[in-house]
Amino acid sequence: MNNPYHSEHDLADAVRRNQAARHASLRSHYDFIVCGAGSSGSVVAARLAENPEVHVLLLEAGGSDEAASVIEPAQWPLNLGTERDWGFMAEPNAHLNGRSIPMNMGKVLGGGSSINVMVWARGHRSDWNHFAAEAGDEAWNYESVLQIYRRIEDWHGPADPERRGKGGPVYVAPARDPQPTATLMLEAARSLGIPTFDSPNGAMMEGDGGAAINDLRIRDGKRLSVFRSYTYPRMAQENLTVLTDALVSKLVFEESTVTGVEVIVGGRKRQFNAAKEVILSLGAVNTPKVLMQSGIGPEKELQRHGISVRQHLPGVGQNHQDHVSFGCIWEYAEPQQVGNGGSEATLYWKSDPGLDAPDMLHCQVEFPVPSAENAARGVPEHGWTMFAGLAHPKSRGELLLSGPEVNDAMIIRANTLSDPDDMRAALANIDLCRALGNAGAFGRLVKGESMPGKLNREEMEAYIRDGAVTYWHQSCTAKMGRDAMSVVDAKLRVYGVKGLRIADASIMSRITTGNTMAPCVVIGERAAELIKSAHGV
């Protein structure tokens, strides 16, 4: 958008004055209500607000993103466990030696894009082609989505006009001045016959994978959340109202049509009505929660809590997927700096050439990060971690209600490592991880491997079960498709319900290869296109 303001200070002042005026005269009716200001909802709200005649209300349960821990890339871990984190926990899991693992999720303007490590990962060609096949709509395939990426990106890296865009709202660049830990990982990969690329997006995500310096959402040393790139520049417009500390509790209906939402604002219940549509962008935990507590979901689950069934959709809360990983740690010979938030290089690779996408997702972090259980093995004061991750785990979890009220916590049965194939994949992943970290390339930098070290099969399985953590990419709990377990159609409309769409990671039928922020932006862009087309706005 064209910025009519002379400086960031002028824009900030206009935003403050306009939003204060909007809050002082909250309307009871808006054209569109977008629930959740994360990586999808921020896009939907901003795109709909492009038309000055359209009135948009964006609701966010969290608060302001004006905090050093959000703005400064290296401080992202400081947000975990604070008011900017939903603080979800998975149930104790027998496949993880009875452990309950944290499932952190952003509760702040920007959602996960305000507290994550800022990695821009587009997903593999086969991910998008899978979505298109499941939905029966070629508008979701890789070639179509590639056009969206080219349109929205402002790419500041090696030229690739076939795949990368310039001038869009999403500033993306390779990690600037990466630390030796990152550059040597690429050298180690080459020594093992794994190709390296200028970017982990583009050609690398059209074939078997490879290794590359990360594409990040950092400019001039500061975080760029999706909210700041899309929504914030429009908050000086009179047709966009952004309401924080607004917890969506239920959908409001007239027969089978959603006409608004019930929201807890400042401890008080309020109702806002939507003349055209409500869009749920609350993430893979809270979107199914609001659906179920509003009477949309598995009949037995709703009846168990005395909730009247408005639409039986057995797939709501099912098909839960997440990237799981296992930290391998090396000790530095000498202390090293942490660059760009600590995640500067990544590797995607196939354990079997016959797979349609890489099943290995290795994320490097430039400081030691053991699980609490494996920390007892001895953590070096100065070291780095290579997370051996499963890009496409076969284990499937589910989300259940603990009660019918807004403050009743969700039950997250992640079922991590419940499928035996995931343990086999984890073992292969750690083998590759150790080969990378112990390669000659790291000779001068690394003193030695701290963990796991050389273990027998039984010991390594115990290490994996004790060490499994999430990449915080929960998804797939209200999937798009055409089978009985699908929740939305190709146009993101909830089956059997009018006036309601979903736009967030929950609509994925399978988790994308790599970090989920970029695919969530595309989901938001697709939702906005579909809504604009449907309503002629």
DAWO-V965024 format. One record per pair of residues at least 24 apart in sequence whose C-alpha atoms are under 8 Angstrom apart, sorted by the first residue. I is the first residue (numbers start at 0). J is the second residue. Records with the same first field share a line. If there is no record, write none. Layout:
# DAWO-V965024
I=J, J
This chain:
# DAWO-V965024
2=232
10=232, 235
13=235
14=231, 234, 235, 236
15=235
16=235
17=234, 235, 236, 237
18=234, 235, 240, 241
21=237, 240
22=240, 242
26=271
27=270, 271, 272
28=271, 272, 273, 274
29=54, 55, 56, 271, 272, 273, 274
30=54, 55, 273, 274, 275, 276
31=55, 56, 273, 274, 275, 276, 277, 278
32=56, 57, 58, 259, 272, 273, 276, 277, 278
33=57, 58, 277, 278, 279, 280
34=58, 59, 247, 277, 278, 279, 280, 281
35=59, 60, 110, 279, 280, 281, 282
36=107, 108, 109, 110, 226, 280, 281
37=105, 107, 108, 109, 110, 111, 112, 225, 226, 280, 281, 282
38=109, 110, 111, 112, 225, 226, 503, 516, 517, 519, 520, 523
39=280, 502, 503, 519, 520, 521, 522, 523, 524
40=279, 280, 281, 502, 503, 523
41=109, 225, 226, 229, 230, 523
42=225, 226, 229, 230, 520, 523, 524, 527
43=523, 524, 526, 527
44=230, 239
45=229, 230, 233
46=524, 527
47=527, 531, 536
48=233, 238, 239
50=536
51=236, 238
52=238
53=238, 536
54=238, 239
55=238, 239, 240
56=239, 240, 241, 242
57=239, 240, 241, 242
58=241, 242, 243, 245, 246, 247
59=106, 107, 108, 241, 242, 243, 244, 245, 246
60=106, 107, 243, 244, 245, 246, 247
61=106, 107, 108, 243, 244, 245
62=106, 107, 108, 243, 244
63=107, 108, 243
64=107, 108, 109, 113
68=114
69=113, 114, 222
70=113, 221, 222, 223
71=220, 221, 222
72=116, 117, 217, 220, 221, 222, 339, 340
73=337, 338, 339, 340, 341
74=340
75=114, 115, 116, 340
76=114
78=114
79=103, 114
82=106
83=107, 114
88=411
89=410, 411, 412, 413
90=410, 411, 412, 413
92=412, 414, 415
94=414, 415, 416, 417, 464
95=415, 416, 464, 465, 467
96=461, 464, 465
98=465
100=468, 469
101=468, 469
102=469, 471, 473
103=471
104=471
108=226, 243
109=224, 225, 226, 227
111=516
112=223, 224, 225, 226, 516
113=222, 223, 224, 225
116=340, 341, 342
117=215, 216, 217, 222, 223, 224
118=213, 214, 215, 216, 342, 514, 516
119=171, 213, 214, 215, 216, 514, 516, 517
120=199, 200, 214, 513, 514, 515, 516, 517, 518
121=200, 204, 513, 514, 515, 517, 518
122=200, 204, 511, 512, 513, 514, 515, 517, 518
123=204, 205, 356, 511, 512
124=204, 205, 206, 356
125=205, 355, 356
126=356, 509, 510, 511, 512
130=479, 480, 507, 508, 509
133=479, 480, 481, 508
134=479, 480, 481, 488, 489
135=480, 481, 489
136=489
144=521
147=521, 524
148=521
157=197
162=201
163=201
168=228, 229
169=216, 225, 228
170=216, 217, 218, 223
171=214, 215, 216, 217
172=214, 215, 216, 217
173=198, 212, 213, 214, 215
174=212, 213, 214, 215, 339, 343
175=339
176=338
177=212, 338, 339, 343
178=336, 337, 338, 343
180=365, 383, 441, 444
181=212, 343, 344, 363
182=212, 344
183=440, 441
184=344, 435, 436, 440, 441
185=210, 211, 212, 344
186=440
187=435, 436, 438, 439, 440, 441
188=435
190=438
191=435
193=348
199=345, 346
206=356
207=347, 348, 349, 352, 356, 357
208=346, 347, 348, 349, 356, 357
209=346, 347, 348
210=344, 345, 346, 347
211=344, 345, 346
212=343, 344, 345
213=342, 343, 344, 345
217=339
220=339
225=520
247=289
248=289, 292, 404, 405
249=289, 290, 292, 293
250=289, 290, 293
251=293
255=309, 495, 496, 497
256=496, 497, 498, 499
257=496, 497, 498, 499
258=498
275=498, 534
276=498, 499, 500
277=498, 499, 500
278=499, 500, 501, 502
279=499, 500, 501, 502, 503
280=501, 502, 503
281=503
282=474, 503, 504, 505
283=473, 474, 475, 476, 477, 503, 504, 505
284=316, 398, 409, 473, 476
286=477, 501, 505
287=315, 316, 398, 476, 477
288=316, 400, 409
290=315
291=315, 400
292=403, 404, 405
300=399, 400
304=400, 402, 403
305=403
306=403
310=495, 496
312=483, 484, 485, 486, 494
313=483, 484
314=476, 477, 478, 483, 484, 485, 486
315=476, 477, 484, 486
316=397, 398, 399, 476, 477
317=395, 396, 397, 398, 475, 476, 477
318=395, 396, 397, 475, 476, 477, 478
319=395, 396, 397, 398, 413, 473, 474, 475, 476
320=392, 394, 395, 396, 413, 472, 473, 474, 475, 476, 509, 510
321=392, 469, 470, 471, 472, 473, 474, 510
322=388, 389, 390, 391, 392, 469, 470, 471, 472, 473, 510
323=388, 389, 390, 392, 415, 467, 468, 469, 470
324=386, 387, 388, 389, 466, 467, 468, 469, 470
325=386, 387, 388, 425, 429, 463, 466, 467, 468
326=368, 369, 370, 384, 385, 386, 387, 466, 467
327=369, 384, 385, 386, 387, 429, 432, 433, 449, 450, 451
328=367, 368, 369, 382, 383, 384, 385, 448, 449, 450, 451
329=367, 379, 382, 383, 384, 436, 445, 446, 447, 448, 449, 450
330=379, 380, 381, 382, 383, 445, 446, 447, 448, 449
331=381, 382, 383, 444, 445, 446, 447
332=443, 444, 445, 446
333=381, 444
334=381, 382
335=381
336=365
337=365, 366
338=365
341=365, 366
350=424, 427
356=512
357=390, 512
358=389, 390, 391, 392, 512
359=387, 388, 389, 390, 391, 428
360=387, 388, 389, 390, 512, 513
361=385, 386, 387, 388, 432
362=386, 387, 388
369=466
370=465, 466, 467, 468
372=465, 466
373=462, 465, 466
376=450
377=449
378=449
379=449
385=432, 436
386=432
387=425, 428, 429, 432
388=425, 428
389=421, 424, 425, 428
390=510, 511, 512, 513
391=509, 510, 511, 512
392=421
393=418, 420, 421
394=418, 421
397=476
398=476
422=460
425=463
426=459, 460
470=514
472=514, 515
473=504, 505
474=504, 505, 506, 507, 509, 510
475=504, 505, 506, 507, 508, 509, 510
476=505, 506, 507
477=505, 506, 507
478=505, 506, 507, 508
479=506, 507, 508
480=508
490=526, 529
491=526
502=526
